[in-house]
Amino acid sequence: MAFLSSQVGFVVSSHVCKAGGEAFFVQIRGLTAAPQCHPSRTSGPSKQRSFRFDTIAGAAEPCRHWSPVDLSNCAPWRNGPASPLAPVRASLQPRAAAGTPAIVMQASSASSSAGEPPGEGRRNVITEIRGTIMTIGINRPEARNAVNQETARLLVEASRSFEENSTLTVAVLHGLGGNFCAGYDLKELAHAPASIKLEQDVAQTPGPMGPSRMKFSKPVIAAVSGYAVAGGLELSLLADLRVVEETAIFGVFCRRFGVPLIDGGTVRLPKLIGLSRALDLILTGRPVGAQEAFQLGLANRIVPSGQALQHAIELAEQISAFPQHCLRADRNSAYYSAFDASSFTEAMQFEFDTGVQVVLEESVPGANKFSLGHGRGGAKL
């Protein structure tokens, strides 16, 4: 049973709680409406139920008086057997300012426990639009967000939707349930190897992980929590920037199982952190924590646990405030210089040809603002 369908709101936090021998997937969302609780029906033999608790987001101090939230007081469950629900509590940590809701494009019902099939109606990828920012969430927490064929297809759809929508400025890629992505689903590969189609022409087809072969024209930020390993590491490299939680782990964990990096890992990682450091990760398959990832240049920001998505969205909002054509021209030139240019002169020519196109459109109006005293000393315009 799906949680939502095209409602206004933002995800505050998600939790998997256990009480009375049952597992409960709790998703807390901020809305401009009064609090409500929306339970789903029991999902399969795991007896896992889901809740959505909608909180008030219109107050100056949104949601704080709901912390902690006792889900047993939600109206649909108040008159039912409350004993297993009474201990279930979720600590509410608002991640958005009041009055800035998101449009929920896709959502899902509860996930089943590890090793069991997902509940009916669940989507493996959840996208939300928050102003000009799209968040793309991998939603297979029971598999640490490992990507199977269906998830890869949905990630491609979401990525293309972002790229083709001219009103969107930045995408934020993240994982639900505490992990970014544990790579490709090796259980699917083991049980149905014939179903895995690997096309030779990388320019014509998506990668096994989905959008890994795409070249975006707009910035993408990865909000990394938990494990970002194997193909999950490769997905994080797809992003321009990585906002990393202090407990996150990177690594080429697929080294142990003879699974190669065929989603851009051997292409992007050396460009990002240098060949010697990249080979250290690629050849050893060792885990790399957040602090080392920052020292290597793999992580751009380190944030407290549970806050990667919040900080990534804030960073996306900062980037979205700049003149976009100029920003994209400079971004495009940096990528061309790193991956496509055959010489310094060719890279310099591309930079000029790309940049000169925005001078009249954005540079002259920007210069006029500066001449009037706006933005002096680095102040916001």
Secondary structure, 3 states (H helix, E strand, C coil): CCCCCCCECEEEEEEEEEECCEEEEEEEEEECCCCEECCCCCEHHHCEEEEEEEEECCCCCCCHHHCCEEHHHCHHHHCCCCCCCCCCEECCCCCCCCCCCCEECCCCCCCCCCCCCCCCCCCCEEEEEECCEEEEEECCHHHCCCECHHHHHHHHHHHHHHHHCCCCCEEEEEECCCCCECCECHHHHHHCHHHCCCCCCCCCCCECCEHHHCCCCCCEEEEECCEEECHHHHHHHHCCEEEEECCCEEECHHHHHCCCCCCCHHHHHHHHHCHHHHHHHHHHCCCEEHHHHHHHCCCCEEECCCCHHHHHHHHHHHHHCCCHHHHHHHHHHHHHHHHHCCCHHHHHHHHHHHHHHHHHHHHHHHHHHHHCCCCHHHCCC
